[in-house]
Amino acid sequence: AHKDDLTQEWCKNNMPNFIDRPHWPANSPDLNPLDYSIWDEFVQQMNSDKIKSKTSLMEELKRAVKRIRIEIVLESCAS
């Protein structure tokens, strides 16, 4: 999605400070603590039984974000 050529082109044309794919840093846990550490915590906080529509999905995503433990965030950024 975000790596797709059409998406990249749209972003270049519509986002003045967009950094295109060739200029992205290499994938690294040190550069992406949320991708590697927080994602599992986020998924664990989701309650899929509550998701019945796009609206309920959005509400559950918001609730799950609020339930992420601060200790997990701090640990992921410190490691």
MOQUI-V51583 format. One record per residue. N is the residue number from 0. SS is DSSP state (2 for helix, 1 for strand, 0 for the rest). NEAR is the number of other ideal C-beta (glycine too) atoms within 10 Angstrom. Layout:
N,SS,NEAR / N,SS,NEAR
//
This chain:
0,0,5 / 1,0,8 / 2,0,8 / 3,0,10 / 4,2,8 / 5,2,8 / 6,2,12 / 7,2,15 / 8,2,11 / 9,2,12 / 10,2,14 / 11,2,12 / 12,2,9 / 13,2,8 / 14,0,9 / 15,0,6 / 16,0,4 / 17,0,12 / 18,0,11 / 19,0,10 / 20,2,12 / 21,2,6 / 22,2,7 / 23,0,11 / 24,0,9 / 25,0,5 / 26,0,9 / 27,0,10 / 28,0,11 / 29,0,8 / 30,0,11 / 31,0,14 / 32,2,17 / 33,2,13 / 34,2,12 / 35,2,15 / 36,2,17 / 37,2,19 / 38,2,12 / 39,2,10 / 40,2,18 / 41,2,16 / 42,2,10 / 43,2,12 / 44,2,17 / 45,0,16 / 46,0,10 / 47,2,8 / 48,2,7 / 49,2,11 / 50,0,15 / 51,0,9 / 52,0,8 / 53,2,8 / 54,2,9 / 55,2,11 / 56,2,14 / 57,2,11 / 58,2,13 / 59,2,18 / 60,2,14 / 61,2,10 / 62,2,13 / 63,2,16 / 64,2,12 / 65,2,8 / 66,2,13 / 67,0,15 / 68,0,12 / 69,2,7 / 70,2,9 / 71,2,17 / 72,2,15 / 73,2,10 / 74,2,14 / 75,2,18 / 76,2,11 / 77,2,7 / 78,0,10
//
